[in-house]
Amino acid sequence: MHPMSLFERGESSGVVSVSDVCAGKDIGVQTTKSPSLEELVAFVVGGGWPGSIGKTPRQAAAIPHEYVENVIKVDMSKLDGIERDQAKVRKCLRSLARNESTTVALATIRNDIEEVDATSLSINTVSEYLDAFRRIYLTNDIEPFSTFLRSPARIKQSPKRHFCDPSIAAALLGASEKMLLRDLRTFGFLFESLAIRDLQIYAESIDAKLYHYQDYDGREIDAVIQFDDGAWSAFEIKLNPNDADEAAANLKKVASIFRHNPPTSLSVVVGKSGIAHRREDGVYVLPITSLRP
């Protein structure tokens, strides 16, 4: 139950297989069209909805808005016959949008709603709403990763909050293309959500699962693809390809603690780039518009 990936929509050339990357195979140097920042923003705002194919960016952006309204006014009650306060549902969704791509806790969501929207919600109500969002496939939180095998790290067990599609968060934030082009910090979180959506689709297509990693020493990995045999690969996500050096250094630092079960490969997924390659240190740099399962 996923929207379409960039590859399925024809917006990724698919010159690089995520399966090959996870196996640590040589990909050579692969080139693809480098998307403009405006195109990347359009991918986020329009989303992966089949009905948006062939539409203008403005027309495509209307689809997630309509979907959100239908969720609030119809799906939340239709789910189990319980009539929920639509205003409170909307405010809970907005809080999730403000915290997209983070490991925000239930109490923080409740406090955020109270501070920003001046509405009181109990922890139990927030939890019940989040469960309902999950059951109607509106949200798709990414669970924490652990190799389970003698890792010395104390691992956080918080899921990373994600909507099923980044366009949902953009719609709830009222973020138009022009607004996101002026607010690249917010767009960075939504770009991460876009990459996570695609990586999860690709992972499931190759019989693997997607996780995130965070420990109490401040070490993080944006995405981990793990197979049933325990083999795993780590991915950092960066909008700006100039940040690949920093991301690669972080990946190598975190990977070094998993001495008994090291990752098969390390990759940085980037935005505005058209060159996929493997660096001399072994870390892949992969444009989001180059990937396929």
N, C-alpha and C positions, 0 to 999 in steps of 0.2 A: 504494500500500500504506500507507494512513493510517487511523487511527481516525477517528471522526466528529467534525466541528467542532461548536461550540455551535449554529450555524445549522442544521446537519443534524439535530441532536437536538431542535430546537425551543426551545432555551434562549436563542437570540438572535433578536430581532425582525426583523433584516435590514432595518431602515429606512435603513441607509447602505450603499452599494455601494463596496467597496474599489476596483473598477474606476474609478468616478467620482472617488474621492479621488485615485487615482494620476494621473488626467487633469487634476486641479486644478479640477474643476467645483464650482460653488456647490451646497452641500447644504442651505442654509437652516439652520433650527434643528429638529432632529428629536428627539422624545422617545421614550423606551422605559422599561420598568420597571427601576428601579435595583436591582441585586441586593444582598442583604445580604452581609456578610462571611462569614456561615455558608454562604450559597449558593455563593459563590465558592470556599470551601474544599471544599465538596461536589463542585463541578465538577472540581477538581484530584484529589481522593482517589478519586472514582468513575471519572474518565476518560471517554474517548470510545468505549467499547466498546458495540457494538450490544446485547449481552446484558444491559447494565446499565439499559436503558430500562425504566421502570416499577418498578424495584427501589428499596428503601429505601437511603439512603446506606450503611448498614452492609453490606447485601447487595451493593451495587455495588462497594464497596471490596474485597470478597473476590475479585473477578474478576482484577484485576492481580496479586494475591498468587498465585493459581493459575497465572496465565500465567508469572510469573517462575519458579515451581517447575518448570513443564513445560519452560521454556527450559533450565534448569540440568540437569535429569535426563534429558531426551529430545532436544530440538532441537540442542543443542550437539554431541552425538555423531552424530545422524542427518544432520547437515549434510554431513559428508564421511567418516563412518565412523571418525573419530579419537576415542578415549576420552579425555576431558579430566578433570582433577582437579576434581570438583564443588565442593569446599571453596574451591579457588583461584578458580574461576569466580565463585562467590558473592561472594568478597571483592573481586574486580575490579569486579563490578557495584556493590557497595556504595560503592566508591571513586568510581565514576562518579556515583552518586547524591549523594554528598557534594559533588561538583564540578559538579553540574547547572547549566547556563546559564553556564559559564565557558569560557575558552580554555586550560584546564589541559593541560600537556604530558605526554608519555608518562613522562618521568622523574619528574615530580611525582606522577603516578598510582602509579608503582612505590613511591616514597618514602612516599606516603600509606598504601599497603597495609602496608608494613613497619612504619610507626610506629603505626598505629591497630589493625591486625589481627595484628601480629607474625608476618607471613608474608613470605617472600622470593620475589620473582618477578623474572625477568630482563626487560630492556626488550623483547627479542624475543618473550617469552611474552605480555607485556602487549599488544604490537602485534598478535600473532596472535589473541588474544582479542577485541580491538577490531574486527579485520577480520571475525571470525566473527559478532559482534553485528550488524555492519552488514549482512552477507549474509543474516541471518535477519530483517532489518528491525526489530530490537529498538531499535537506535539510529539517529538521524537527524541527524548533525552538520550544522551550518550553515557553509558555506564562506565565506571572506573575500571582501569586495567590493573591486573597484577599477574606476574608470572607464577606466583604461588611457590616458587622454588627457591627458598633460602635467600630471598632478597633482604638486604639489611635495612632497606628504607621502610619508614612507617608511612603507609599509603593512605591518602584521604579517600573516603568512600562516597563522596558526593557526586551525583550525576551532573553532567554539563547540560544546561538548559538549551534546548533547540526547538523551534517550530519545524514542522515537516518540510517547510520551504522558506527561504529567506524573505520572499515577497510578503509573507504573512506578517513578519516583524516590521517590515517597511510600511505596510499598510496601516498597522496599528500605531506606528509612530507618526503617521501622516508625512512620511518622508518621500518627497518627489525626487525625480532625477536631479533637478537643479539644486535642491537642498542637500542631497548627498554629495554632489560635486563640490559643495562649499564646506562640507563637514566630513572630511576624510577619516577622522577618528571613528565616528559612528559607522561610516562605510566599511572601515576595516573589520569591525565585528560582524557586519552583514556579509562581507566577502568570505570571512571564515565560515560562516553558516552555509554559504553557497558551496564552498569546497567540501565541507563535512557532508552535505547532502549527496554530492556526487561520489565521494569516497565510500559512503555507506552503500549506495546503489552498486558500485563496482565491487565492493567487498562481498556483498550478498550474492552477486553474480558468479563469484569464484569460490563459493561455499566457505566464506570466512565471516568474521564478525568485526565490527568497529567499536573501539573503546577510546577513552582519553586517559591520560596519566597525570597525577598530581600527588606530591608527597609533602610531608610536614617540614621539609627542608627547603621548600620553595621551588623545587624542580618540577617542570611540566613538559608534557608532550601533547600537542594539539590533537593528534589522532594516531591510533594504533590499530593496525589490521592484524588479527590473529587467526590462525588456522586450527583445526581440531587437534593436530599433532603437537600444538604448543608453539610452533614457529610463528614469529611475529616481526612486523616491520613498523618503523616509526616515521611519522610525517609531521613536519612543521608547516604552518600555513602563513604566507606573507604576501600582502598585496603588492608591495614594492620589491622587485627582484634585487634591488641594491641591498636589501636586508638579508640576502641569502647567506652571506658570510657569518653574520651573527646567529642566524637560525641553525646553520650547520654546526657551529661551535657548541650551541646549546644541546643539539641532538647527541653529539659525541660525548659531551659531559654527562648527560643523563644516562646514555647507554652504558657508560663505563661502570655503573653500579650493578649492572646485571651480569656479573661475571660468570654465573653458572648457566645462564640461558640468555646469551646476547641476541640482539635483533639480527635478522638476516640482512636487512638493508635499512638505510637512513635516507630520507627524501625531504626536500623542501618544495612545496607546491606554491607557485607564484602566480601573480595576476598578469600584469602588463609585460609579457615576454613571449617570444616566439621560438626560443631555442631550448630544447630539452637535451641534457647531457649529464654525464657523470664526472664530477670533479676529480682532481688528483687524489683527494683524501677519501674518495669512495662515495661521497654523498651525492645523490641525484638532485638535480634542479629541474623541476617539471612544471611547465606552464599548464594552467588549469584547462586551457583549450587544446591540449595535446593528448588528453587521457581517454582511455577506454578500459573496459574490464580486463 
